[in-house]
Amino acid sequence: IEGEQILPEIAVTETPKLTADASKFQREYVIELKRFNIHIDNSHPVQTSKGINEALQYAKTLNANRISFPKGTYQIDENDPVVIDHEDTIIDLNGATLQLQSNGAGSYSIVDIVDGAKHVRLTNGSLRGDKDTHDYSVGSGHEWGHGLILHGGQEVEVDHITISNVT
């Protein structure tokens, strides 16, 4: 069949997962907004995306196994998604929203979970695209806007996350 796609086999794993017991994740790092030039007022997408990614990598150097975001709306640059490559870590958005900057890109993602992610949990927040304000007049093929892309990883959990308004 033309256009047929073969989906990889879905593996059913045991629950609860390693990260289900949040009490075991006590080495907390709260994202430092000022230190990494991160804005929580839905502004400065380039600086905010860069800062979040730097803060997430910094948390790894501290051996943090629980990363929390301050509440707010973080505007994400369409060219610089939030990248998660952590091990044995809970990333708690703490009710925050990662809002994609309005753009005209044919494809984008807000969060990418990549190879190296293992026993990681993303929880408690929203990933919101730019569907209502997207510039569809630029180029063509605007159906590749994603809230979350799983490029790789093992034992990845995503729960209590709302993904909305992506193209």
JOMO-V753708 format. One record per helix or strand of 3 or more residues. SS is the DSSP state (A for helix, B for strand). FROM is the first residue (numbers start at 1). TO is the last residue. If there is no record, write none. Layout:
ss={SS:SS}
from={FROM:FROM}
to={TO:TO}
This chain:
ss={A:A:B:A:B:B:B:B:B:B:B:B:B}
from={18:22:28:45:66:73:82:87:97:107:118:144:154}
to={20:24:30:61:68:76:84:92:100:113:128:150:164}
